[in-house]
Amino acid sequence: MTCLFAPSLSDLLLWIDNNLDKKLTVDDLSDISGYSPWHLFRLFRHYFDRSPMEYIRQQRMSLCCRLLLTTPGYRIVDICMMVGYDDLSAFNRTFKKYHALTPTQYRYQITRQK
């Protein structure tokens, strides 16, 4: 697979994926990458058509869907914590915004389709 981004941006994306369980801020990303917050915003808009925080939310929701599918024994609150949310209500709102279902409804729907 060919890297389409600057090496430090590729490293940052990998770092984000490995730290989705933590509270992440643009300042954290700036410190890790060496880019200013403003420059990070421009890079993410250019490559992903979203802000750095929107990118992180999208990655978290992707991980959440994989976990809901592959870990049926985990409670929703456990998955919530595993993807970096410490507030179940905020997690449910964000998930519903992305998928038009609550995590519980999503899990039920995907397990029913198997």
C-alpha positions in Angstrom: 0.0 0.0 0.0 1.4 3.4 -1.0 1.4 6.2 1.5 -0.5 9.2 0.1 0.4 11.5 3.0 3.5 13.1 4.4 5.3 10.5 6.6 4.5 12.4 9.8 0.8 12.6 8.9 0.8 8.8 8.3 2.5 8.3 11.7 -0.1 10.6 13.3 -3.0 8.6 11.8 -1.5 5.4 13.1 -1.1 7.0 16.5 -4.7 8.2 16.5 -5.9 4.6 15.7 -3.8 3.3 18.5 -5.1 5.8 21.0 -8.8 5.9 20.3 -9.5 4.8 23.9 -8.0 8.0 25.2 -9.3 11.6 25.4 -7.7 13.2 22.4 -7.4 16.9 21.5 -6.1 18.9 18.6 -3.3 20.1 21.0 -2.3 16.4 21.5 -2.2 15.8 17.8 -0.2 19.0 17.3 2.3 17.9 20.0 2.7 14.4 18.5 2.9 15.5 14.8 4.8 18.8 15.2 2.2 20.5 13.1 0.4 23.6 14.4 -3.3 23.1 15.2 -4.1 25.4 12.3 -2.0 23.4 9.9 -3.5 20.1 11.1 -6.9 21.5 10.5 -5.9 22.4 6.9 -4.3 19.0 6.3 -7.3 17.1 7.6 -9.7 19.2 5.5 -7.6 18.7 2.4 -7.1 14.9 2.8 -10.3 13.8 4.6 -12.8 16.7 4.1 -13.3 17.0 7.8 -11.6 18.5 10.9 -9.2 16.4 13.0 -11.8 15.9 15.7 -14.4 14.8 13.2 -11.9 12.4 11.8 -11.3 11.0 15.3 -15.1 10.7 15.9 -15.4 8.8 12.6 -12.6 6.4 13.5 -14.2 5.8 16.9 -17.5 5.0 15.4 -15.9 2.6 12.9 -14.1 0.9 15.8 -17.3 0.8 17.7 -19.1 -1.0 14.9 -16.4 -3.6 14.6 -16.5 -4.2 18.4 -20.3 -4.4 18.4 -20.0 -7.1 15.7 -17.1 -9.1 17.0 -17.5 -8.9 20.8 -21.1 -9.9 21.6 -20.2 -10.5 25.3 -19.1 -6.9 25.8 -21.6 -4.5 27.3 -22.3 -1.2 25.4 -20.8 0.7 28.3 -17.6 -1.3 28.0 -17.4 -0.5 24.3 -18.1 3.1 25.0 -15.0 3.2 27.2 -12.9 1.3 24.7 -13.5 3.9 22.1 -12.7 6.9 24.3 -16.0 8.0 25.7 -16.5 8.4 29.4 -20.1 9.5 29.1 -22.6 6.9 27.8 -25.2 9.5 26.8 -22.7 11.4 24.6 -21.6 8.1 23.1 -25.2 7.1 22.3 -25.9 10.5 20.8 -22.8 10.4 18.6 -23.5 6.8 17.5 -27.1 7.6 16.6 -26.0 10.7 14.7 -23.7 8.5 12.5 -25.9 5.4 12.2 -29.5 6.5 12.9 -29.7 3.7 15.5 -28.5 3.4 19.1 -25.6 1.0 19.7 -28.0 -1.6 21.2 -30.3 -1.4 18.1 -27.3 -1.6 15.8 -26.0 -4.7 17.5 -29.4 -6.3 17.4 -29.8 -5.5 13.7 -26.4 -6.9 12.7 -26.7 -10.0 14.8 -30.2 -10.7 13.4 -28.8 -10.4 9.8 -26.3 -13.2 10.4 
